[in-house]
Amino acid sequence: MFFMFACLGNLTFVGSVVAWRPVCRYPNQDIHNTQDIGHGVVEDWCKGSEARQLYGRYILVNLSWLIGSFGTIILDVGVFAQFWIYRSNNGVQLLKNTNENVIDDD
């Protein structure tokens, strides 16, 4: 259960960083360059490639954590794959059969 929570935590962290949207603010900004996104919150639009530059900087700042979390997700997928592949008792039965075939020299 804790393993599942750790996986979900890494997934939500990576998703939140990747889904981040920059908000630009300008002095003397007119009301025509904003969008009301509900509940009285006004979101400002970025001009030109400014949003791309801010997003790139944000990703670079968080890159070490993204690599760590994404790497952990890949390892978690490997653990899930092994759990799925070896979910039957065939591995335990194979181990028992191998131990029975061992010849003692005593």
C-alpha positions as CSV (number, residue, x, y, z in Angstrom):
1,M,0.0,0.0,0.0
2,F,2.8,2.4,0.9
3,F,4.5,1.5,-2.4
4,M,1.4,2.6,-4.3
5,F,1.3,5.9,-2.4
6,A,5.0,6.5,-3.3
7,C,4.3,5.8,-7.0
8,L,1.3,8.1,-7.0
9,G,3.3,10.8,-5.2
10,N,6.0,10.6,-7.9
11,L,3.4,10.7,-10.7
12,T,1.6,13.7,-9.3
13,F,4.8,15.6,-8.7
14,V,6.0,15.0,-12.3
15,G,2.6,15.9,-13.6
16,S,2.4,19.1,-11.6
17,V,5.8,20.3,-12.8
18,V,5.1,19.4,-16.4
19,A,1.6,20.9,-16.4
20,W,2.8,24.2,-14.9
21,R,1.6,27.3,-16.8
22,P,3.5,30.5,-16.5
23,V,1.6,33.7,-15.4
24,C,3.0,37.0,-16.7
25,R,2.3,40.3,-15.0
26,Y,2.9,43.7,-16.6
27,P,2.6,47.1,-15.1
28,N,-0.2,49.2,-16.6
29,Q,-1.8,46.2,-18.1
30,D,-5.2,46.8,-19.7
31,I,-8.2,44.5,-19.0
32,H,-8.3,43.2,-22.6
33,N,-5.1,41.2,-22.1
34,T,-6.5,39.1,-19.2
35,Q,-8.9,36.2,-18.9
36,D,-11.3,35.6,-16.1
37,I,-10.8,31.9,-15.1
38,G,-13.6,31.9,-12.5
39,H,-14.0,32.9,-8.8
40,G,-12.8,36.4,-9.5
41,V,-9.3,35.1,-10.5
42,V,-7.8,36.9,-13.5
43,E,-5.0,35.2,-15.4
44,D,-2.6,37.2,-17.4
45,W,-1.4,36.2,-20.8
46,C,2.2,36.2,-21.7
47,K,3.5,38.0,-24.8
48,G,5.3,36.3,-27.6
49,S,7.7,33.6,-26.6
50,E,7.9,34.8,-23.0
51,A,5.8,31.9,-21.7
52,R,8.1,29.4,-23.4
53,Q,11.1,31.0,-21.8
54,L,9.6,31.0,-18.4
55,Y,8.4,27.4,-18.8
56,G,11.9,26.4,-19.9
57,R,13.5,28.1,-16.9
58,Y,11.0,26.4,-14.6
59,I,11.8,23.0,-16.0
60,L,15.6,23.6,-15.7
61,V,15.2,24.7,-12.1
62,N,13.3,21.5,-11.3
63,L,15.2,19.2,-13.7
64,S,17.1,17.3,-10.9
65,W,13.9,16.5,-9.1
66,L,12.2,15.5,-12.3
67,I,15.0,13.1,-13.3
68,G,14.9,11.6,-9.8
69,S,11.1,11.2,-9.7
70,F,10.9,10.0,-13.3
71,G,13.7,7.5,-12.7
72,T,11.9,6.2,-9.7
73,I,8.7,5.8,-11.7
74,I,10.6,3.8,-14.3
75,L,12.0,1.6,-11.5
76,D,8.5,1.2,-10.0
77,V,7.2,0.0,-13.4
78,G,10.0,-2.6,-13.3
79,V,8.9,-3.8,-9.9
80,F,5.3,-3.9,-11.0
81,A,6.3,-5.9,-14.1
82,Q,8.2,-8.4,-12.0
83,F,5.3,-8.7,-9.6
84,W,3.0,-9.4,-12.6
85,I,5.3,-11.9,-14.3
86,Y,6.1,-13.9,-11.1
87,R,2.7,-13.6,-9.5
88,S,2.0,-17.4,-9.6
89,N,3.6,-20.0,-7.3
90,N,5.6,-21.6,-10.1
91,G,8.8,-19.9,-8.9
92,V,8.3,-21.3,-5.4
93,Q,7.5,-24.8,-6.8
94,L,10.6,-24.6,-9.1
95,L,12.8,-23.7,-6.1
96,K,11.4,-26.7,-4.2
97,N,12.1,-29.1,-7.1
98,T,15.6,-27.8,-7.4
99,N,16.3,-28.4,-3.7
100,E,15.0,-32.0,-3.9
101,N,17.4,-32.8,-6.8
102,V,20.5,-31.7,-4.9
103,I,22.8,-34.7,-4.1
104,D,24.5,-34.6,-0.8
105,D,28.1,-36.0,-0.7
106,D,27.9,-36.8,3.0
